[in-house]
Amino acid sequence: MSFTTKINNTIQFDIDGSLDALAVEILRPNFDALVQNESDVALNLASVQFIDSSGIGAIVFLFKRLRALERNLNLIGVHGQPLELLKHLRIDQSISVMS
């Protein structure tokens, strides 16, 4: 489950639940729509308790697509296992991660 909110020139996309292979498959069209929009993107992961390699891959893929268009991706509300994994993989050094 997810929804979007536009604040200034940034679309906040809220994700609820796990960010695993099944969720990524469901969210793929939403991520494509975020790239088509002309705004920066903030993924709100405050309600995400678990993320796996599919979720990490989707975030990195979204980041690369936005960066190619000179737009930004921010991860907000990150905590627990998702934050630990992002730090372990050093993704927080490329993508802005805020807890």
C-alpha positions, 0 to 999 in steps of 0.5 A, spaced: 500 500 500 502 506 498 500 513 496 503 520 494 503 527 496 506 533 492 510 538 497 513 544 493 517 540 487 518 534 491 513 528 490 513 524 497 511 517 495 509 513 502 510 505 502 507 501 507 509 494 509 515 490 507 519 492 501 520 485 498 520 482 491 512 481 491 512 489 493 517 491 488 513 487 483 506 491 485 510 498 486 514 497 479 508 501 475 508 507 481 516 507 480 515 508 473 510 514 474 515 517 479 520 517 473 515 520 468 513 526 473 518 532 473 519 532 480 524 530 485 522 524 489 522 522 497 520 515 498 517 515 505 519 508 508 517 510 515 512 504 515 517 499 512 519 494 517 523 489 512 527 490 506 530 485 501 535 485 495 529 486 491 527 492 495 534 495 495 535 494 487 528 497 486 531 503 490 537 503 486 534 503 479 529 508 481 535 513 483 539 511 477 533 513 473 532 520 476 539 522 477 540 521 469 534 526 469 538 531 474 533 529 479 534 527 486 531 521 490 531 522 498 529 516 503 525 519 509 523 515 515 528 510 515 529 505 521 530 498 523 532 493 519 532 497 512 536 503 515 541 497 517 541 494 511 542 501 507 548 503 511 551 496 511 551 496 503 553 503 503 547 506 499 547 512 504 553 514 501 550 515 494 542 516 496 540 521 501 537 517 507 534 520 513 531 517 519 
